[in-house]
Amino acid sequence: MSDIVLKEVSKSYGAVSVLDKVSMHIESGEFIVFLGPSGCGKSTLLRMIAGLEEVTGGEIHLGGQRVDQLPPNERGVAMVFQNYALYPHMTVRNNMSFGLQNVGTPKEEITRRVEDAARMLEITQLLDRKPAQLSGGQRQRVAIGRAIVRDPKAFLLDEPLSNLDAGLRVRTRLELAQLHNRIKATMIFVTHDQTEAMTLATRIVVMNNKRIEQIGTPMEVYSRPATRFVASFVGSPAMNFLPVSAVGEGGSGATFAFSGQSPVQTAVSLAGLPRDNLTLGIRAEAAHVDPNGAIQGVVDVVERLGERTLVYTKLSDGSTLVAEDKGISAVQAGDTIRIALDGNAAMVFDATGKAYHAAR
């Protein structure tokens, strides 16, 4: 088993706190993504699991063993770095085998592991080349192969795709997903890219300001964010946020009003919901350009994406509402349009950022 358990893990540099009592349980075989903005502590947390940063407080357990007091080479993890960290004077074969040679692994076993990993990653034909002769994507595969040959309990990947161009990132992301499906290993992947998190993760750990905001499956985090921060960080375009006030509650849920527009019926209950400083949250796919819609505004920007069109609309109170239209849309900047909202897909946030959702 390669479960990873963090118990109130903290990190500080003198008086500066970087992580504050972070706890989680990562199941064996999960693909976990630490997602968050720069400076939130996600890479520091990964390096603490790897043993490259000391733990200020709390405990880290791997496979039932406490490891936060062990050196990195005794933890049973393998790290894949953002910059590949390959030895430029060594061939691919030697880069992959170097760590095994250092711990005295028999030559026959080294050969078997390297060749097995090369076949898995489709880099067999590259084994006798040096890093300078490889593309960025090939170098990243070699770095992953170097981790695979160690047969670790867990793989730790620190923004491994950030140095690749857009097209190569997509292909390498697919390869990582396929690799995880084949080897069923525990993987922790750090990124600030929500697309990578949504497409790769078994569960996403959304981090912000030294702590965890939410842990959930990609669709849980997307459709039922725990906080306004999560709602704003996950999803493209970002969720719409409209200041509202509660009007009343009918059979299906509460009705909310906002400046100069018709009230919006939602499936959110008023029970336990504060009455002041409320914000309605709704994603662009739940707001559609519709001549019969209840919301009116003036088009500011039209973003044509092929399969759909995003329409950025200014409302009478100055707020912006991003709505969807069909791919071939006649809408132009400056047009006055109407928008229909799907209130069943809406959520509400209080002044602290806590989210209130429709009952399941």
C-alpha positions, 0 to 999 in steps of 0.5 A: 500500500502507498497511502499518503497521510498528512497530519496538520503539516505546517511550514514556516521560515522564521516568522513567515508561515508558508503552510498552516496545519494541512491535513489530507489522506491520499489513497493508494493509486490516486492521481492527486493534483495540488492546484492553486495560484503562485505562492499558495504553498503547493510546491513547498508541500510536495517538496516536504513529502519528498524530503527536500524541505523540512517539516516545521510541524505535523507528520507525514506518513507513507504506506503506514510509515512515518517518513517526515524524519527520514532522508529523501532516499529512504522515503520510497518516492520519486520526484520529477522536476519542472526543469527535467534535471538531466545530466547533459553529458550522459546518454538517456540510458545512463540518466535513467540508470544512474540512481540505480547504480548508486544504490548497488542494483545488479546490472541485469536488473538495471537493464531490465528496468530501463528497457521496460520503462523505455518501452512504456514511454516509447523512448527505446530509440532514444536510449543512446542519445544525449539530452541535447539531442532531444525535444522538450517532450522527449526530455520530460519522458526521460525524466519520468522514466528515471523515476519509473525505474526506481519503482517508487511507492509514489511519484511526485511531479512538480509542474512537469509540463510548464516548459512545454509548448501548448501542443506538446503540453496536450500530448504529454498530458494525455501520456501522463494519464495513460501512464497512470492507468497502466502502472496504477501508482500513487501520483501527486502533480503540482500545477497552477493550470486548472485544465491540467487538474481537471483532465488528470486528477482523481481528486483535486486539492485546491490550495490558497493562502497557506491552506486547503480550500477544498478537496474533491473530484474534478466535477465536484470542485467545478460544479459544487465549489466550497468557496468563492475562491474555488469557484473563481479559480476553477473553470474557464471563463471564470464564474460570473459573480453578481451582487444580489439580495434575497427576495423570498422562497418558493417551492423549488428554492430561493429567488434573488434580485439584483439591480435593474434586472428581473429576479432569478429563481434558483434551487438554493434554499434560504435556510441557514443563508444570511440575508445581507452581502450575498453574491450569486454565482453562475457559470457561462454555460448556464447563461445563454443569449436569448431574446426572451431572457430576463436579463438585459445588457450591452455587449462589451466583447465577443469571444468566438471559440468555434464551437461556442461564442462567449459574450461579455455583457455589461449590465445596468449596475456596471457588473459583467455577465459572461454568457454563451451563444452558438458557435456561429453568432450574429452578436456584435460589440455594442449590441443590446441583448437579453440573457436567460439564466438557468437558476438551477445551476446557480449558487450563492456566496455569503460575505465570507466566501462560503458557498450555498448550493442547491440540494442534491 
